[in-house]
Amino acid sequence: MQNFQLILLAFSSVLWSARQDGILAVESKSFAEVNRTVKFSLTSRKNQTGHSVTRIIMDKSSMELPDNWNVDIENSFTEFNGIKSVQLLAVFTVPPPVPADYDLFPGIGYYKFHRELAPIFDTASEICFKEGGHLAIINSLAESQVMQLLWRLHPENETYKHNYAFIGIHDRLKEGEFTTIFGKPLISTGFTKWIPANPDNYNNDQNCGSVSRRGLLNDVNCGMAMPFICEYDLSWSQ
């Protein structure tokens, strides 16, 4: 996922015009590169009730402009030697395209079961990332049922005897406190059903998460070769 940060601190990338009639205008400045253009503009004025109103516009043009953008804006205030400052941080997040070989489960997400074994947990995570997704994180009973359906497409037999697949949880930072690969507590996912008597940290070396054929969680050795399941969040495509 691409992140584009616009930090408005000193506005050094724009050209200021003169103040007239209480309106401060900022001339937009373009940054062009082979059919790609980004323009910024800013205006600041006081409205009829005395409120200061600042308007910031970003205009981006490209031959391959993504359809989906997520924008988060944060602000903070500081004061030093009697001078007050305001900082605005805008983060534009562009999701990657949906991988062509991921299967859609309507209302839940896109998934890919990697039958070939990943040698370690980190390799599985890296492969998912390179595909545009991430190791699957189970957020509901419905998503647990998706895991079961994926397993059914790869039944156990004489040549394929695997019963667990890596997913995106671990407790490598603190034993017993499982988090997602994004650093959020497992309990925040909405799904915490483990196979009986687990997690047990067997042999004191099971710090990565997996999902069983029954769609339940299990802790496994991070260095164990096993299948893995990648996910592309449904929200990324909306």
Order of alpha helices (4+ residues) and beta strands (2+ residues): beta-beta-beta-beta-beta-beta-beta-beta-beta-alpha-beta-alpha-beta-beta-beta-beta-beta
